[in-house]
Amino acid sequence: MVQDQLTSILTTVGLNLMAKLTDNSRSVVISPSEVALSVAKSTLKHCEPLPYELFQSDYESEFRELIEQLENFEAMKVNPSPPVWNFAISEFKKKNFKLSNGKLKKMNFIWINLETNMELSCEKTGAQMAQDKEFKVLSIPLAGDAGKFVVFFPENQEETIEESLKKLNTRKFQRLIDDLVPKFIHFEHPVFKIQSKFFISENLTMTDRGLTHEKEFEVCHGENNDFRRGLLMDRCEYVPYIFRVNRPFIFCVVQNGVPVTMGIFDGN
């Protein structure tokens, strides 16, 4: 299986599972590869097809090939929780986060001081951004091989996350990731921690009704002391784009284009 196919399968699994879980009006985090591997092993054991409502794929290769590829991917991926940023994020303050019920909640928010942020922007090593009619996308690089932390922020403030997810299919997800470009961005992002445990097989056409998934993810204030700045580039942006992540959003951690963690944060 080529990586593009694996990326597509894991993105589809993650988006479809999150869409099912939004009915519970809660924050959630999942590992698409762990879920896909559990489901593939279970369906192979019970001589069943892969559940269409989760995979929605033309995948026709042998189950054993899919399982082997997922096991190899699991062995190689990095699980950055809490993530270690690729630069120092040393400032945080209390800000309002708008919950899905419309109420405001005071939360700690993180961002980078303006001088450091400008230098990172000049070096093209700081935050990245992409945008279309439905989503603004923010990408913050992580240290080492951990990839990047990516936020899909709905443009429509009146939409629920459930409604926004219906507009984020696999093709759009991958296109927005590919469209990310460096930009001078003053981002403000909430500190949060999510712990999820649920039945994968709920509402799926599977024999194994006890298949569960458990995952934890945390975004916190922290510094990478190993970070070193390079030489400044000549052409720089001097006016930052303001990007406040202050209401429910979709997030993921992407490594080499593949989503290793996906989730929803609604403030709770």
Summary of the structure (lengths in Angstrom):
residues: 268
radius of gyration: 18.9
end to end distance: 38.0
largest distance: 61.3
contacts: 847
relative contact order: 0.24
helix: 29%
strand: 31%
